[in-house]
């Protein structure tokens, strides 16, 4: 077998180097499902919208704290209507290319946030959305619990509200800043 060849039996892959892995069958191919160009535009859109009304910069993962499903749905629909009007020409406003691209990226944000709330089974102030998405598997829940337990063992003085970017008023630990050496 050549060095770059792969033999896939459907159960195990054997590489030309002799290394082995389980098969890739039935595993998501994220490289094919996602577009780096769109992900880059999405990241730039999200960064651009981190600035809050008071001028401060929110943490990039601030949305993971929980936004009510109803808020995601209303925002998602507003942005879909913007895109729809632009595409069909059925909008009296003069929407620019940049505005429609922002609206599309906002659709991605709201869809992702809503999907996350549904997947983790969190309802943050609105009625459940019935779409048939199963709750997290037992395996994922166990992995999340292990991660939380390890974090609390490594950082026993940090409470569960601590964020590396925002710190925590409860445990009075400051946020990390660029250049902080955390591995001493």
C-alpha positions in Angstrom: 0.0 0.0 0.0 1.3 3.5 -0.9 2.0 5.9 1.9 -1.0 8.2 1.0 -3.4 5.3 0.3 -6.3 4.4 2.7 -7.9 1.0 2.9 -11.4 1.3 4.4 -13.1 -1.9 5.4 -16.2 -0.1 6.6 -15.1 -0.8 10.2 -11.5 0.3 10.2 -9.3 2.4 8.0 -5.7 1.5 7.5 -3.3 4.1 6.2 -0.3 3.5 4.0 1.9 4.5 7.0 0.4 1.6 9.0 -1.7 3.9 11.3 -5.3 2.8 11.9 -8.5 4.6 12.7 -12.1 3.6 12.8 -14.1 4.2 9.7 -15.4 7.7 8.7 -18.7 6.2 7.5 -21.7 7.9 9.2 -19.6 10.8 10.5 -20.5 14.3 9.6 -18.2 15.8 6.9 -18.1 19.4 8.3 -15.5 20.4 5.6 -18.1 19.7 3.0 -21.1 21.1 4.9 -19.6 24.5 5.8 -18.1 27.3 3.8 -15.0 28.9 5.2 -15.9 32.1 3.2 -19.3 32.3 4.9 -17.8 31.4 8.3 -15.2 34.2 7.9 -18.0 36.7 7.0 -20.1 35.4 9.9 -17.2 35.9 12.4 -16.5 39.4 11.1 -20.3 40.2 11.3 -20.4 38.9 14.9 -17.3 40.8 15.9 -18.7 44.0 14.4 -21.8 43.6 16.4 -20.1 43.0 19.8 -20.1 46.7 20.7 -22.9 47.4 23.1 -25.0 50.6 23.5 -22.8 51.7 26.4 -19.6 51.3 24.3 -18.3 48.2 26.0 -17.4 45.1 24.1 -19.5 41.9 25.0 -17.8 38.5 25.1 -18.0 36.6 21.9 -19.9 33.8 23.6 -22.2 36.1 25.5 -25.2 34.7 23.6 -24.6 31.2 25.1 -25.8 32.6 28.5 -29.3 32.3 27.0 -31.6 34.4 25.0 -35.4 33.6 25.0 -36.5 31.5 22.1 -39.2 34.1 21.2 -36.4 36.8 20.8 -34.5 34.6 18.5 -37.6 33.8 16.4 -38.7 37.4 16.1 -35.2 38.6 15.1 -34.9 35.6 12.7 -38.2 36.5 11.0 -37.3 40.2 10.7 -34.0 39.3 8.9 -35.6 36.7 6.7 -38.2 39.4 5.6 -35.3 41.8 4.8 -33.6 39.1 2.7 -36.8 38.1 1.0 -37.7 41.6 0.1 -34.2 42.2 -1.3 -34.2 39.0 -3.4 -37.8 39.5 -4.7 -37.5 43.2 -5.2 -40.7 43.5 -3.1 -39.4 46.0 -0.6 -39.8 49.7 -0.9 -36.6 50.4 1.0 -33.3 50.7 -0.9 -31.4 47.8 0.7 -27.7 47.6 -0.1 -25.7 44.5 -0.7 -23.9 45.0 2.6 -27.3 45.2 4.4 -28.6 42.1 2.8 -25.4 40.2 3.6 -25.7 41.4 7.3 -29.3 40.2 7.3 -28.3 36.8 6.0 -25.6 36.5 8.7 -28.1 37.6 11.3 -30.3 34.8 10.1 -27.4 32.4 10.7 -26.9 33.8 14.2 -30.5 33.6 15.2 -31.0 30.1 13.7 -27.9 28.9 15.5 -28.9 30.4 18.8 -32.4 29.1 18.6 -31.2 25.6 17.6 -28.8 25.6 20.6 -31.5 26.6 23.0 -33.7 23.8 21.7 -30.9 21.2 21.6 -29.8 21.8 25.2 -33.5 21.9 26.2 -33.3 25.4 27.8 -36.3 27.6 27.8 -35.3 31.1 28.8 -38.7 32.7 29.2 -40.8 31.6 26.3 -43.0 28.6 25.5 -41.2 25.6 24.0 -40.8 25.3 20.3 -42.1 21.9 19.2 -39.9 20.7 16.3 -38.9 17.3 17.3 -35.2 17.9 18.1 -34.1 15.3 20.7 -32.4 16.5 23.9 -28.7 16.0 24.3 -27.7 12.3 24.3 -26.7 10.8 27.6 -23.1 10.5 26.3 -22.9 14.3 25.6 -24.5 15.1 29.0 -21.9 12.9 30.7 -19.1 14.6 28.7 -20.4 18.1 29.7 -20.5 16.9 33.4 -17.0 15.6 33.2 -15.8 18.9 31.7 -17.5 20.9 34.5 -16.1 18.6 37.2 -12.6 18.9 35.8 -12.9 22.7 35.5 -14.0 22.9 39.2 -11.1 20.7 40.3 -8.5 22.7 38.4 -10.0 26.0 39.4 -11.7 25.4 42.8 -12.0 29.1 43.6 -14.0 29.9 40.5 -17.7 29.6 40.7 -20.0 28.4 37.9 -20.7 32.0 36.7 -17.1 32.7 35.9 -16.2 33.6 32.3 -12.5 33.9 31.2 -13.5 37.0 29.2 -15.8 38.6 31.7 -14.5 37.5 35.1 -17.0 37.1 37.9 -18.4 39.5 40.5 -19.5 36.6 42.6 -16.1 35.0 43.1 -14.3 38.4 42.6 -11.9 37.0 39.9 -10.9 39.3 37.1 -11.2 38.3 33.5 -8.1 37.1 31.6 -6.5 39.7 29.4 -4.4 39.2 26.3 -0.9 38.3 27.5 -1.9 36.7 30.8 0.2 33.7 31.5 -2.1 31.1 32.8 0.3 28.1 32.7 2.7 28.7 35.6 
